[in-house]
Amino acid sequence: MSTYLIGDVHGCYDELIALLKQVAFDPKTDTLWLTGDLVARGPASLQVLRFVKSLGDSVRVVLGNHDLHLLAVFAGISKNKPKDRITPLLEAPDADELLNWLRRQPLLQVDEEKKLVMAHAGITPQWDLPTAQACARDAEAVLASDSYPLFLDAMYGDLPNNWSQELSGLARLRFITNAFTRMRYCFPNGQLDMYCKDMPDNAPAPLKPWFVIPGPVTQEYSVVFGHWASLEGKGTPEGVYALDTGCCWGGVLTCLRWEDKAYFTQASSRHLDLGEGEVVAS
């Protein structure tokens, strides 16, 4: 029985299947964790969603910003961008079933036994775990309700960017969504910066990657996240694992086997000359 954690799939179905074959994933005994952004940019978002949904209780997913954007397109709120390559999914006969399943997926996964937390972008240092769990439940409840288009319409925007228990309504939900699905940098007090996308060495002071600012969650739990492909899985402190390694951009799809911290990679089919995936010892 193994736990496999895989970074952002982004519609790279062939690479996902090849990576699971490489590690001999067995849905009857193993568990698969996926860091979000299942869809968009890669060629086979429809096949990815069908496959992940078919895994039932053997998969644990969190929603990413591209997943939420897909739902906004589905709800008629946002435009379908050709570069996202999601038209086959939107036009599929089972689109309603798949997307209504997707919007009922969580923003946060926690395993107390493993002391393991997963969110697409990470955990803001302003939150302890009970706060993060309560915030996730707030947004998840709205997404699962009939009023979810109102939430999706209001999620776009960069403010508020500072957490307060006094936040309410759509402003609260927007902060929660940004923290779980879009965050990269924070100010020293944990306030979100929603603009900088530079590499950490080039980020202007006083901004720091969220994971280097001490916070209650990273002090007590291991944290797995995706979202930040340009990190290439590097530069995080002990106990924080960045798993998005840019498969849809020609990089690799990365898997971490939790029990022994072994890494496995599968090269993007866009760059076949990179060769087959290999195990990398941690």
QUIFENSUL-V318049 format. One record per residue. N is the residue number from 1. SS is DSSP state (hx for helix, st for strand, lp for the rest). BURIAL is I if it has 24 or more other ideal C-beta (glycine too) atoms within 12 Angstrom, else O. D_CENTER is the distance of its C-alpha to the mean C-alpha in Angstrom with 1 decimal. Layout:
{{N & SS & BURIAL & D_CENTER} {N & SS & BURIAL & D_CENTER}}
//
This chain:
{{1 & lp & O & 23.6} {2 & lp & I & 20.5} {3 & st & I & 16.9} {4 & st & I & 14.7} {5 & st & I & 11.2} {6 & st & I & 9.8} {7 & lp & I & 7.4} {8 & lp & I & 6.2} {9 & lp & I & 9.2} {10 & lp & I & 10.0} {11 & lp & I & 13.1} {12 & lp & I & 14.5} {13 & hx & I & 16.2} {14 & hx & I & 19.1} {15 & hx & I & 17.2} {16 & hx & I & 15.1} {17 & hx & I & 18.5} {18 & hx & I & 20.2} {19 & hx & I & 17.9} {20 & hx & I & 18.3} {21 & hx & O & 22.0} {22 & hx & I & 22.1} {23 & lp & I & 21.1} {24 & lp & O & 23.1} {25 & lp & I & 20.4} {26 & lp & O & 22.4} {27 & lp & O & 20.8} {28 & lp & O & 24.0} {29 & lp & O & 23.6} {30 & lp & I & 20.2} {31 & st & I & 16.7} {32 & st & I & 13.5} {33 & st & I & 10.1} {34 & st & I & 7.1} {35 & lp & I & 3.7} {36 & lp & I & 2.9} {37 & lp & I & 5.3} {38 & lp & I & 8.0} {39 & lp & I & 10.6} {40 & lp & I & 12.6} {41 & lp & I & 14.5} {42 & lp & I & 15.2} {43 & lp & I & 18.3} {44 & lp & I & 17.5} {45 & hx & I & 14.8} {46 & hx & I & 17.5} {47 & hx & I & 18.1} {48 & hx & I & 14.5} {49 & hx & I & 14.3} {50 & hx & I & 17.8} {51 & hx & I & 17.2} {52 & hx & I & 14.2} {53 & hx & I & 16.1} {54 & hx & O & 19.2} {55 & lp & I & 17.9} {56 & hx & O & 18.4} {57 & hx & O & 18.4} {58 & hx & I & 17.5} {59 & st & I & 13.8} {60 & st & I & 11.3} {61 & st & I & 8.1} {62 & lp & I & 5.7} {63 & lp & I & 5.7} {64 & lp & I & 4.3} {65 & hx & I & 7.5} {66 & hx & I & 8.8} {67 & hx & I & 8.8} {68 & hx & I & 10.6} {69 & hx & I & 12.8} {70 & hx & I & 13.8} {71 & hx & I & 14.8} {72 & hx & I & 16.8} {73 & hx & I & 18.5} {74 & hx & I & 19.3} {75 & lp & I & 20.8} {76 & lp & O & 22.9} {77 & lp & O & 21.5} {78 & lp & I & 20.1} {79 & lp & O & 21.5} {80 & lp & O & 20.4} {81 & lp & O & 20.1} {82 & hx & O & 21.6} {83 & hx & O & 19.3} {84 & hx & I & 16.3} {85 & lp & I & 18.5} {86 & lp & I & 17.6} {87 & hx & O & 21.3} {88 & hx & I & 22.0} {89 & hx & I & 19.3} {90 & hx & I & 20.8} {91 & lp & O & 24.2} {92 & lp & O & 23.8} {93 & lp & O & 26.1} {94 & lp & O & 23.4} {95 & hx & I & 21.0} {96 & hx & O & 21.9} {97 & hx & O & 21.2} {98 & hx & I & 17.8} {99 & hx & I & 16.5} {100 & hx & O & 18.1} {101 & hx & I & 16.4} {102 & hx & I & 12.9} {103 & lp & I & 13.8} {104 & lp & O & 14.7} {105 & lp & I & 11.5} {106 & lp & I & 10.4} {107 & lp & I & 8.3} {108 & lp & I & 9.3} {109 & st & I & 10.7} {110 & st & I & 13.8} {111 & st & O & 16.4} {112 & lp & O & 19.6} {113 & lp & O & 21.5} {114 & lp & O & 19.2} {115 & lp & O & 18.5} {116 & st & I & 14.8} {117 & st & I & 11.9} {118 & st & I & 8.1} {119 & lp & I & 5.8} {120 & lp & I & 2.7} {121 & lp & I & 5.9} {122 & lp & I & 8.3} {123 & lp & I & 11.5} {124 & lp & I & 14.2} {125 & lp & I & 17.5} {126 & lp & I & 19.3} {127 & lp & I & 18.0} {128 & lp & O & 19.3} {129 & hx & I & 17.6} {130 & hx & O & 19.8} {131 & hx & I & 19.0} {132 & hx & I & 15.2} {133 & hx & I & 15.9} {134 & hx & O & 18.4} {135 & hx & I & 16.3} {136 & hx & I & 13.5} {137 & hx & O & 16.4} {138 & hx & I & 18.0} {139 & hx & I & 15.3} {140 & hx & I & 14.7} {141 & hx & O & 18.5} {142 & hx & I & 18.9} {143 & hx & I & 16.3} {144 & lp & O & 18.2} {145 & lp & O & 21.5} {146 & lp & O & 23.8} {147 & lp & O & 23.3} {148 & hx & I & 19.6} {149 & hx & O & 20.8} {150 & hx & O & 22.2} {151 & hx & I & 18.9} {152 & hx & I & 17.1} {153 & hx & O & 20.2} {154 & hx & I & 20.1} {155 & lp & I & 16.4} {156 & lp & O & 17.3} {157 & lp & O & 18.8} {158 & lp & O & 18.5} {159 & lp & O & 20.8} {160 & lp & I & 21.2} {161 & lp & I & 19.6} {162 & lp & I & 21.3} {163 & lp & I & 20.7} {164 & lp & O & 23.7} {165 & lp & O & 24.5} {166 & lp & O & 26.7} {167 & lp & O & 24.1} {168 & lp & O & 24.4} {169 & hx & O & 23.8} {170 & hx & I & 21.6} {171 & hx & I & 21.5} {172 & hx & I & 20.0} {173 & hx & I & 17.3} {174 & hx & I & 16.6} {175 & hx & I & 16.2} {176 & hx & I & 13.9} {177 & hx & I & 11.6} {178 & hx & I & 11.9} {179 & hx & I & 11.4} {180 & hx & I & 8.2} {181 & hx & I & 6.6} {182 & lp & I & 9.2} {183 & lp & I & 10.9} {184 & lp & I & 12.4} {185 & st & I & 16.0} {186 & st & I & 18.1} {187 & lp & I & 21.9} {188 & lp & O & 23.7} {189 & lp & O & 23.8} {190 & lp & I & 20.1} {191 & lp & I & 20.4} {192 & st & I & 17.5} {193 & st & I & 18.3} {194 & lp & I & 16.6} {195 & lp & O & 18.7} {196 & lp & I & 18.6} {197 & lp & O & 16.6} {198 & lp & O & 19.2} {199 & lp & O & 18.9} {200 & hx & I & 19.6} {201 & hx & O & 23.3} {202 & hx & O & 23.8} {203 & lp & O & 22.3} {204 & lp & O & 25.1} {205 & lp & O & 26.4} {206 & lp & O & 25.7} {207 & lp & I & 21.9} {208 & st & I & 20.0} {209 & st & I & 16.4} {210 & hx & I & 15.1} {211 & hx & I & 15.2} {212 & hx & I & 18.9} {213 & lp & I & 20.0} {214 & lp & O & 21.2} {215 & lp & I & 19.7} {216 & hx & O & 20.5} {217 & hx & I & 17.3} {218 & hx & I & 17.1} {219 & hx & O & 20.9} {220 & hx & O & 20.7} {221 & lp & I & 17.5} {222 & st & I & 15.5} {223 & st & I & 11.9} {224 & st & I & 9.1} {225 & st & I & 6.2} {226 & lp & I & 4.9} {227 & lp & I & 5.7} {228 & lp & I & 9.4} {229 & hx & I & 11.0} {230 & hx & I & 14.4} {231 & hx & I & 14.4} {232 & lp & O & 14.8} {233 & lp & I & 13.7} {234 & lp & O & 16.7} {235 & lp & O & 18.2} {236 & lp & I & 16.4} {237 & lp & O & 18.8} {238 & lp & O & 19.6} {239 & lp & O & 17.3} {240 & st & I & 14.1} {241 & st & I & 12.2} {242 & st & I & 10.3} {243 & lp & I & 9.3} {244 & lp & I & 8.5} {245 & lp & I & 12.2} {246 & lp & I & 12.6} {247 & hx & I & 13.8} {248 & hx & I & 14.2} {249 & hx & O & 16.2} {250 & lp & O & 18.5} {251 & lp & I & 17.0} {252 & st & I & 16.0} {253 & st & I & 13.4} {254 & st & I & 13.2} {255 & st & I & 13.6} {256 & st & I & 14.7} {257 & st & I & 17.3} {258 & lp & I & 17.3} {259 & lp & O & 21.0} {260 & lp & O & 22.3} {261 & lp & I & 19.5} {262 & st & O & 20.3} {263 & st & I & 18.1} {264 & st & I & 18.4} {265 & st & I & 17.7} {266 & st & I & 18.4} {267 & st & I & 19.6} {268 & lp & I & 18.7} {269 & hx & I & 21.4} {270 & hx & O & 21.9} {271 & hx & O & 23.4} {272 & hx & O & 25.4} {273 & hx & O & 27.6} {274 & hx & O & 25.0} {275 & lp & O & 26.0} {276 & lp & O & 24.5} {277 & lp & I & 21.8} {278 & lp & O & 23.2} {279 & st & O & 22.7} {280 & st & O & 22.3} {281 & lp & O & 23.7} {282 & lp & O & 22.0}}
//
